[in-house]
Amino acid sequence: DRPPSPVNVTVTQLKANSATVSWDVPEGDVVIGYAILQQRQDGQMQRFIREVNTTNRACVLWDLAEDADYIIQVQSIGLYGESQASKRVHFRTLKETDRLPSNSSNQGDITMEGLDKDRQLQTGEIIIIVAVLLMWAAVIALFCRQYDIIKDNDSNNNKEKTKPSSEHSTPERPAGGLLRSK
């Protein structure tokens, strides 16, 4: 019932404080997420990243120590549990002064694309929230307007009902207008 372990776990886009880990999953089983165990080899830091409801097979590791050794393992999360951990992958972050290898390029850099998507998502969320708030304000304003109209009508009706009666306010009836039964 458990999904298969991820395979081909690789570390790319290695920098002084970040790296991208990617993996593949054998076809056939339902995978709803992934768990990544990141550990510094000297044992000073361990991080567990768990992502569900995703088909993404890559993750950017942030806040890594410069010029440090790390071990990572990836697990698949299925409907009935987690897979066994993948094989351990060792990598070392770059020094701040090191340059990226010439075969690496910044085009299609997941870290930059991820930041831009987050900014667009936040802007979109803000626009949606503002639109919803404006619609609620309009609904409340319409309700208050209708409430004032109803209140004014009620107060006018109450004033008419509570007017003191006088001789001139009752309609005159012609003599003999009332029928009486014997």
Salt bridges, closest charged atoms under 4 A:
ASP42 OD2 - ARG40 NH2 2.87
ASP67 OD1 - ARG92 NE 2.91
ASP69 OD2 - ARG92 NH1 2.66
GLU82 OE2 - ARG50 NH1 2.14
ASP109 OD2 - LYS15 NZ 2.99
ASP116 OD1 - ARG119 NH1 3.50
